[in-house]
Amino acid sequence: MSLSKRFRTVLRKRFPRVLARIENAEPLGGDVDAVRALTGFSSNWEALVQRWLDGVELKPNSVVALTGFGDGSHVRALLDRLPQGAYVFCVEEKVAVFRAIVEESEGLVGLLEDPRFFLGLGELDQDCFESLSRLPTLEVQDASPLIFAPVYNRAPEYYGAFFAEFARSFDYWRKLFGT
């Protein structure tokens, strides 16, 4: 299986460096159930996502740095609750897992098209945070980390480093646009 033309178009337009990483990733192979097993999904996933959201405080005119994409269900639920002027920047460590998920679910195109959603994949370098250049950083009054434990617990070192790099990159873009 490969990325649909629609996915490629959306990624090329919104996240060109993410698309480059996906195209360079080795396909994971197997069906989506095997991928979901890798990302820690359970039979009570929807209830887990709802319990998580019940404890999340979201502020208007803010950006949330979110750990992990998974199958996108917690990201979609978070976007549904975002107040006016709020954004989500999500990073996924495993490019091949992300690729397998999007290859199997055409429904994720809408999530990737959402202008409140920004994405980074893989190594925590400049390319990973490139989409922050399109976030209206000067309008954002608050930036905060948000841990989604089922994903965070797979790679706590990676996601801990993500929060530090997100703060640095967000500050960089904010200063750049402010001058």
Secondary structure, DSSP 8 states (H G I E B T S, - for coil): ----HHHHHHHHHH-HHHHHHHHHS----S-HHHHHHHTT--TTHHHHHHHHHHT----TTEEEEEE--TTSHHHHHHHHH--TT-EEEEEES-HHHHHHHHHH-GGGHHHHH-TTEEEEESSSSTTTTGGGGGS-GGG--EEEEE--HHHHTT-HHHHHHHHHHHHHHHHHHHHHHH-
